[in-house]
Amino acid sequence: MIRLFNINDYVIDTGALTGLHDHIVDEFEQQIADFVGAKYACGVSSATNAIFLALQNKDITVEVPSIIPPVVCNAILTSGNHVAFRDDVDWVGDSYVLHNFGDYKLVDSAQKIVENQFKLECDPQDLMIFSFYPTKPIGSFDGALIVSDDKKKIEWFKILTKNGMEFYHQSWKRKAVVPGFKMYLNAIQAYIGNENYKKLESKYERLTEVRNKYNSAFNLKNDSCHLYRLNVENRKEFLEKAKEAGIEIGIHYSAIHLDPIYCKDILSLPKSEVESETTISLPFNECLSEENIHKVVELVRSHGYFKNT
């Protein structure tokens, strides 16, 4: 099977860790903050939970692309807010502004992480969220980071993620500040994330080679380091052919505004609706061989496709 993603295997000596709050969490937080050019970082158990915390009880309407993972809408709604949709299909594989509060922005970068990204895309008071879901550029056993140059914001998230307590490694020193959540990044997540971070440079080098070959074959200009997407006619038939050929294909994503769970109104978002029926993601990982790439290209060519618009 030619896999859509590659997930590395690790054996972890849990006896070498001092607990779920091992110092490796602090080290990983600071390492990623330094990499993206931010001063401070708070580890969270998942990017969904990071969005939940950043939007908790704001009582606002958050407008998102309709082509988006439903977990984003879940976090908006369960944090006490409202969701609206826009016709944006180009953000996938990149970062985007989830909400602008006026004095600061909340940026969702769950699908992208590059050097100095916070410095390049954000102002010091902004918040940016990165995901360590297993299939993301720096994968782990799930997990996320919220980064900022605003120390007070990050300190507040650290309290919220650790059951609302001021944190000390000695548990008997911890004091409750507010009712909080058990949403911290744990030591196992930090360990795996750290190991995959060490491989990021070589991973990106290979992904760039794979992406360039796909772009050349399909006359496209995709630039994501997370997904390689294109649009195909007769998608059901294409998926059946891919399965027969032993090639794993993804669909990123369906149009959420068509799901009555998330949208009660009847909206016309034509780009999202076309994308929802035609988009596919090709195998895109650092372990693809030249033979694998050739097989994927031939599958697409034999089926016929049309370029993203």
C-alpha positions in Angstrom: 0.0 0.0 0.0 1.3 3.5 -0.9 0.4 5.5 2.2 -1.1 8.9 2.3 1.0 9.9 5.3 4.0 8.4 7.1 3.8 8.0 10.9 7.2 7.2 12.5 7.5 4.5 15.1 9.0 5.1 18.5 9.7 3.1 21.6 9.5 5.2 24.7 11.1 4.3 28.1 8.4 5.8 30.3 10.6 4.9 33.3 13.0 7.6 32.3 10.3 10.3 32.5 9.4 11.9 35.8 5.7 12.0 35.1 3.2 13.6 32.7 4.8 17.0 33.4 8.4 16.0 32.8 10.9 18.8 31.9 10.8 17.6 28.3 7.5 19.4 28.0 9.1 22.7 28.9 12.0 22.0 26.6 9.8 21.1 23.7 7.6 24.2 24.2 10.6 26.5 24.1 12.2 24.7 21.2 9.2 25.1 19.0 8.7 28.7 20.1 12.3 29.5 19.1 11.8 27.8 15.8 8.7 29.8 14.8 10.1 33.0 16.3 7.9 33.5 19.3 8.9 34.2 22.9 6.4 32.0 24.8 4.5 28.8 24.3 1.9 26.7 26.0 1.5 23.1 25.2 -2.1 21.8 24.8 -3.4 18.2 24.5 -4.8 18.9 21.0 -5.3 21.8 18.5 -9.0 21.5 18.9 -8.6 22.1 22.7 -6.3 25.0 22.0 -9.0 26.6 19.8 -11.6 25.9 22.5 -9.5 27.6 25.2 -8.7 30.6 23.0 -12.4 31.2 22.2 -13.9 30.1 25.5 -17.1 32.1 26.4 -16.4 35.0 24.0 -20.0 34.9 22.7 -18.9 35.9 19.2 -19.5 34.7 15.7 -16.4 33.1 14.2 -16.4 32.9 10.4 -14.5 30.0 8.9 -14.0 28.4 5.5 -16.7 25.9 4.7 -13.9 23.5 3.5 -12.5 22.8 6.9 -12.2 19.9 9.4 -15.4 19.8 11.5 -13.4 19.7 14.7 -12.8 23.5 14.2 -16.5 24.1 14.2 -16.9 21.8 17.2 -14.4 23.9 19.2 -16.1 27.1 18.2 -19.6 25.9 19.2 -18.6 24.0 22.4 -16.6 27.1 23.7 -19.9 29.1 23.7 -19.7 30.8 20.3 -21.4 30.9 16.9 -20.1 29.7 13.6 -20.5 31.3 10.1 -19.0 30.2 6.8 -17.2 31.8 3.9 -16.4 30.4 0.4 -12.6 29.9 0.8 -11.0 26.8 -0.6 -7.4 28.0 -0.8 -6.4 28.0 2.9 -6.0 24.2 3.1 -2.4 23.3 3.9 -1.7 26.8 5.1 -2.4 29.1 8.1 -5.4 31.4 8.3 -6.8 34.0 10.7 -9.5 32.2 12.7 -10.7 35.4 14.3 -9.6 39.0 14.7 -10.5 40.4 18.1 -9.3 43.9 17.1 -6.4 44.2 19.5 -5.0 40.8 18.6 -5.6 37.9 16.1 -6.0 34.2 16.6 -4.2 32.3 13.8 -4.9 28.6 13.1 -1.7 27.1 11.7 -2.5 23.4 12.4 -1.4 22.4 8.9 1.8 24.5 8.6 4.9 25.1 10.6 8.0 26.8 9.2 10.9 28.7 10.6 10.2 32.2 11.9 6.5 31.8 11.0 5.1 33.7 14.0 7.4 36.6 13.3 6.5 36.7 9.6 2.7 36.3 10.0 1.8 37.8 13.4 2.1 40.8 15.6 3.6 40.3 19.1 0.2 40.3 20.9 -1.3 37.7 18.5 -1.9 34.0 19.2 -0.9 31.2 16.8 -1.8 27.6 17.2 0.2 24.6 15.8 -0.9 21.0 15.8 1.1 17.8 16.5 -1.6 15.4 15.3 0.2 12.3 14.0 -0.2 13.2 10.3 0.9 16.9 10.6 4.4 18.2 9.7 5.6 17.6 13.2 3.5 14.7 14.3 3.1 13.3 17.8 0.5 11.4 19.8 -1.7 14.4 19.1 -1.0 17.7 20.9 -0.6 21.4 20.1 1.1 24.6 21.0 -0.2 28.1 21.4 2.6 30.7 20.9 2.8 34.4 21.4 5.1 37.2 22.5 2.4 38.2 25.0 3.6 36.6 28.2 0.4 37.2 30.2 -1.8 35.4 27.6 0.5 32.4 27.6 0.6 32.2 31.3 -3.2 32.3 31.5 -3.4 29.3 29.0 -0.9 27.4 31.1 -3.2 27.8 34.1 -6.3 26.8 32.2 -4.7 23.7 30.7 -3.5 22.4 34.1 -6.9 22.2 35.8 -6.9 25.9 36.6 -3.9 25.7 38.9 -0.7 27.7 39.2 1.8 25.1 38.1 4.7 23.7 40.0 6.5 20.4 39.3 5.9 19.6 43.0 2.2 18.8 43.0 1.7 19.8 46.7 2.6 23.4 45.8 -0.1 23.8 43.2 -3.0 26.2 44.0 -6.3 26.6 42.2 -6.8 30.0 40.5 -9.9 29.3 38.4 -12.0 26.3 37.3 -9.8 24.9 34.5 -9.3 21.9 32.3 -7.1 18.9 32.0 -5.8 19.9 28.6 -2.0 20.1 29.0 0.6 18.6 26.6 2.0 15.6 28.3 5.5 14.2 28.4 4.9 11.4 25.9 3.4 13.8 23.4 6.4 16.1 23.9 8.9 13.3 23.5 7.5 12.1 20.2 7.1 15.6 18.9 10.7 16.4 19.8 11.9 13.3 18.0 10.0 14.2 14.9 11.1 17.9 15.1 14.7 16.6 14.7 13.7 15.1 11.4 11.8 18.1 10.1 14.5 19.5 7.9 15.2 16.3 6.0 11.4 15.6 5.9 10.8 19.0 4.2 13.7 18.4 1.8 12.1 15.2 0.6 8.6 16.6 0.5 9.8 19.4 -1.7 11.2 16.9 -4.1 8.0 14.9 -4.2 5.9 18.1 -4.5 8.0 19.4 -7.4 7.6 16.1 -9.3 3.8 16.2 -8.8 3.6 19.9 -9.8 5.6 19.1 -13.0 3.5 16.1 -13.9 0.1 18.0 -13.3 1.2 21.5 -14.2 0.2 22.8 -10.8 1.9 25.1 -8.3 0.9 23.5 -5.0 3.2 24.6 -2.1 1.9 22.9 1.0 4.2 20.7 3.1 1.2 18.9 4.6 -1.2 18.0 1.7 -1.0 17.6 -2.0 -4.5 18.2 -3.3 -6.0 18.3 -6.7 -9.5 17.9 -8.2 -10.7 14.9 -10.2 -13.8 14.2 -12.2 -15.8 11.2 -11.2 -14.2 11.0 -7.8 -15.9 7.8 -6.8 -14.5 6.0 -9.8 -11.1 7.5 -9.1 -11.1 6.3 -5.5 -12.1 2.8 -6.6 -9.2 2.7 -9.1 -6.8 3.9 -6.4 -7.9 1.2 -4.0 -7.4 -1.5 -6.7 -3.9 -0.1 -7.3 -3.0 -0.1 -3.6 -2.8 3.7 -3.4 -4.3 5.5 -0.3 -6.2 8.7 -1.2 -7.5 11.3 1.2 -10.4 13.8 0.9 -9.6 17.2 2.5 -12.3 18.3 3.1 -16.1 18.3 2.7 -18.2 21.5 2.8 -19.4 21.9 6.3 -22.1 24.5 5.5 -24.0 21.6 3.8 -24.2 19.7 7.2 -27.3 20.7 9.2 -25.4 19.9 12.4 -23.3 23.0 11.8 -25.4 25.2 9.6 -29.2 25.5 9.7 -29.3 28.2 6.9 -29.4 27.5 3.2 -26.1 29.0 1.9 -24.7 29.2 -1.6 -21.0 28.8 -1.5 -20.2 27.5 -5.0 -16.4 27.1 -4.8 -16.8 25.1 -1.6 -19.5 22.9 -3.0 -17.5 22.0 -6.1 -14.4 21.3 -4.0 -16.5 19.1 -1.7 -17.3 16.8 -4.6 -14.0 16.8 -6.5 -11.1 17.3 -4.1 -8.6 14.5 -3.3 -5.3 14.3 -1.6 -2.5 12.2 -3.1 0.1 10.3 -1.1 2.5 12.9 0.2 5.2 11.8 2.6 8.9 11.6 3.0 9.0 7.8 2.5 7.7 7.8 -1.0 10.0 6.1 -3.5 10.5 7.2 -7.1 8.5 4.1 -8.1 5.7 5.1 -5.7 5.6 8.6 -7.2 5.5 7.2 -10.7 2.5 5.0 -9.8 0.6 7.8 -8.3 1.2 10.1 -11.4 0.2 7.3 -13.7 -3.0 6.7 -11.8 -4.0 10.4 -12.1 -3.1 10.6 -15.8 -5.0 7.4 -16.6 -8.1 8.8 -15.0 -8.0 12.3 -16.1 -8.2 15.4 -13.9 -8.7 19.1 -14.0 -6.6 21.8 -12.3 -7.6 23.5 -9.1 -9.3 26.9 -9.8 
